[in-house]
């Protein structure tokens, strides 16, 4: 039985795509505590603009956005070949694993540290207290955890259902429209939810400042979604080559017929 399951190319494809989906989401949550300057990374002059009364804004982003293009692409490809139910199943699994990861991190932080060699082992690298550094990196606040998980769940469901509706209109054509269109809509919602829940509701950040952060973050996601479009076509070509054009077409047809609650 198990050999028949693992021997099926469609099953293996779902496992491969799902693995990249889950891994990227967990990594994004874990590294999200670090901020970076987008303009500096692109060797551009730092922006300095005013938006909604907020002065001296620039494109400061969480490094957690780096794996998100992979999640965009995996969500759309899985939706195309396995339907909304396939995306929903992975979303629930990923949410549970992210929550599990935070619990393990909490336990790891609160384990009594070795006060000998380990605590000062990186002092030469500018880290005098490894326990404090470990806590700062992995001890994200509940506001971030709740905000990011809420945004992830809502964003994924919006993406999957928007993709499905666009596919009903376009049929098997215009992959770019349904993939990029669903991503642009879902990431707007994701940006709004995570920022307002994490910082406005829980931290009391001014509404105007939160809104400015949403707009700058979404501008980045908008551009990345557009630039990721060619990659979606490459992944589709790889899927067709792996399972065969006829079966790939049959899988896309079946994904459209299958309802999310079946």
Buried (B, 14 or more C-beta within 10 A) or exposed (E): EEEEEEEEEBEBBBEEBBEBBBBBBBBBBBBBBEEBBBBEEEEEEEBEEEBBEBEEBBBBBBBBBBBBBBBBBBBBBBBBBBBBBBBBBBBEBBBEBBEEBBEEBEEEBEEEBEEEEEBEEEEEEEBEBBBEBBBEBBBBEEBBBBBBBBBBBBBBBBBBBBBBEBBEEBEEEBBBBBBBBBBBBBBBBBBBBBBBBBBBBBEEBEEEBBBBBBBBBBEBBBEBBEEBBEBBEEBBEEBBEBBEEEBBEBBBEEBBEBEBEE
